[in-house]
Amino acid sequence: MLLPHDDAGDGRTVVLLHARPTDRRMWREHLPLLGAAGYRAIAPDLPGYGGAVLPERHETPPAHDVLETLDHLGVDRFALVGNSLGALVGLQTALAAPDRLDGLLLIGYRRHDQPASDLLDRAWEQERTALAAGDLDGAVRAGADAWLSPEAPPETRAHVAEMLRGNLELRRAHGEPPRAADPTPAELRQLDGRVTVAVGEQDMPDFHTGGAVLAEATGAGQVVVVPGAAHLVPLDQPLWTCGLVQGLLHRSARGSRT
C-alpha cells in the first residue's frame, strides 16, 4: 500500500512517523525546517490514519507499507524518526531493512505488555467513556489533555484536536488499524549503536520507564529528556525535535566516514 505523504527538501532522507492521536500533519512545522537544513524530509500517514484509509483485507504490517512507499519514491537509505506509534513502526521498519538505516530516533515508546500506570489507564478510560456516550468532542478534549503539555499554545491544541477528531472518525467508520508487534529483546540488540531514545519531561511515567528499557535494550545510552514537553514531543517542542533529528543525522554521517 502506497501511503499518502508530504515531502520537502533535498539531501539525506529522514522519514517522520507520527503518533497515534495524530497523522502526517503533525510534522508540518518540521518539514520546511529540515528541508532548509539540507535534508529531504518525508512524512507519511501510517496505515489507517489521516488519508491512508485501509483497503479491505489489508493485512501487511505498517513497516511493509512504509518501505513500499520509500521504494516508490526512490529512497535507498534513510533515518527514521518516530513518536509513540511512530516509534514502534520505526523499530519494525528498521528491523525489516537494517542495511538501509542511517539512524533511529524514538520518542515516547512503551511496549504493549508493560503494565499501564493509573494515569495512562485514566486517559484511555476518559476517551472510551466519551466515545461510548457519543461525545466526540469530549473524547477529543480528553486526548489533547492527555498527550499535550498543559502549556501548549491554543493553536497547537487546536491542531492536535483536528487530527485526533479525524482519526476517531476513521476508527468509528473502519475499526482499529492493525497493530504492529513489539520487537523482541534479541531483535532490539541488532540495532545497537544506531538509536537515540527521547521522552517528554512531562510525559506519563509509562513512557519514561518504556524509554529507559528501550535504551538499555538497544544500547542507546542515556535517554534524552525534552523539557516543556509531554507525550507529543514534536508538537510541544518542534525546534528541540529538529535539533535531535539533525544530531542523529550528523552522527550517522560521521560514522559512515570512519
N, C-alpha and C positions, 0 to 999 in steps of 0.2 A: 504494500500500500504506500503510495507516494503521499507524503504529509504536506499540508499547506505550510508555508514558511515565509519568513522575512529574511532578506539577505542584504548585507551592507558591507562596503569596503572591499579592499584587495589586500592580498598578503597571506600569511599563515592563517589557517582556518581555526576558529573556535566555535563550537556548537553549544548553544544555550538552551537548556532543557528546563521547562517551567515546573512549578509546584502544582499540587492537586487542586487548590482552590482557584487557580488562575488558568491562563492559556498563553500563547506565544506573545501576547501583547504586554506581558509583564516586563519584557526586555526592550520596550520601545525607547526608553531613555539610554540604554546601554549600547544599542546598535550603532548610532552615529558616533558615540564616544570611542568605541573600539575601532570603528572604521577610520576615524580621524587619526587614531594612534598607529595606523598601518597594518591593521588586521582585517581579515574577512570574517564577519560575524553572521552566523546563521541561526535563526530561532524558529524551530518547527512547533506546530501544535502536536502534542502527543496523541496517540490513537484514542478517540472517544472524548476529546476536549476541543474547544474552540471550533474551528472549521473542519476538524478531522473526524467527521461522523463515520462510525464504523459500518462497513457493509455487512450484510447478513452472513453469518457463519465465518466471520473473520477471526481466526484463532492463532495467528502468528504472534510471537512476543513483540512488545513495543520496540525492543532493540533491533529486531529484524527490519521494522519499518523505518527506523532512523537510518540504518545502514543502507537500505534500498534508496532512500531519499538522497543521501550523500553520494551514492554511486551515480544516481541520475544527474546530480549537479557536478559530477566530475571531480569530487573531492577524494583525494587519496589519504593524506594524513590530516589529523585534526586533534585538537584538545577538546575536552568535554567539561562543561560546567553545568551542574545540576543542583536544584533546590528541592528538597523534600522528595516528592515523587520523581522529580527530575534527577535527583541524586541516585535513586535506585535504578532508574533506566540508564543513567550514565554508567553505573557499575556494570550492568549487564551488557551494555554496548562495548565497553572497554574489554570485557572478558571474551566477547564474541569476535573482536578484531584487535587483539593486543599489538600486533605488528604495525598497526596504523595509528596508534595512540601517541600523542605528544605530551599528554599530561591530563590530570583529572582533578577538578575542584568540586568537592562535595559539601553542600551546605544543608544543615538541618536534617540529618539522616537518623533514623532509628529502624531497627529490624522489626518486622511484624510480630515476631514471637517474644519481643521484650514486653514485660508487663507494663500496662499503662498506669500513669500516675492518676491521682484524683483529679488534678487539673485537666488532664487530657480527656479522661472519661467524661468530665462535666462538659467540656467543649463539644464533644461528639453528641452527648445526650441533648444539649440545647438545640443543636441543629436537627437531630432526629425528631424531637418533640415538636418543633416548629413546622417541619415538613409534614408530620403526621396530622397536624391541625390545619394543613393547607395554608400556612402562614409563610409564604416565600420571603417576604420582607424580613420577618423575624429570623429566618434561617440565614439570610444574607448578613444581617447585623451580627448574629452570633459568630459567624465565620470571620467577619472583619475584626471583631473584638478579640477573637482567639488568636489570630495569626499575625496581626499587625501590632506594632508598638503603640501604646496609648498616646504617644507624642506624634504619631503620623499626621501629616497635614491633611486637611479636608480633601484636597484633590487626589492624594494617594488613596485615601479611604474610599472615595467615590470610584476610582479606577479599579480597585480590588472588588468592590461591590458589583460593578458591571460584569467583570469576568466571572465572579462566583455565581451570580444570578444565571448567566448563560450556561454554566456547567451544571447547575442544579436543574435547569430546564431540560438540558440534554439527557441527564440521568433519569428524569421523570419520564421522558419520551422513549428512551432506548435502554435503560438499565445501566448498571455499573460497568465501566470498561473492564476488560480482563486485567488482572494484577500481575505485575512482574514478580518473580520469585526472588527472595533474598539470596545472595551468594553464600556459599559455604565458606567456612574458615580457610579451607585449602585453596579455594578459588581466590579469596582475598589476598592470600600470600603471593599470588602470581603478580600482583600489582605493586609489589614492594618498590619504594623509591620514586613512584610516579604520581603520588596522591597528596593533595592538600585537603585537610578537613577543617571546616569552619562552622560556627554556630552563633546565633544572635545572643548577645548578653542577656536579653530579657526573654529568651525563649523558655519554654517549659522544661522542667528537669529531664524529661524523657529524652530530649534531643541533645542535652549536654552529656548525658550518660551514653546515648547512642553514638555520639561523635567520638567520645573517648574510646569506646570499644572498637569502633571502626578504625581510628587512628592507630591503635595498638595492632590490630589485625593486618593492616596494610603497611605498617612501618612508616606511617606519615609523620611521626614526631608529634610535637605539641599541637593541640587543637587551637586554631585561631578564633578568638572570641571577639566578635564585632560589636563595639559599643553602640548604644542607642538603637538596637535592632531586636526584633522579636523573631518569629519563625520565617517570615518573608524578608530575609536579609536584603536581597537585591532591591526590593521596593523601599524598605526603610532606609537603606544606606547604599544608593546606587554608585556613588563615587568610590566608596570603600570597596564595593564589589568589583568595579572596573580595575581598581588597583590590584586586588587579589588575582584577577584574570591576567593582567599584564605581568605580574610577578611570576605566575605559573608559566606563561609562555617564554619569559626571559630565561627562567631556569632550564626549561626544556631545550631552548636553543643553545644555551651554554653547554648543556650535557651532550648535545649532538656533535659538538666540536671537539669533545675530549676523547 
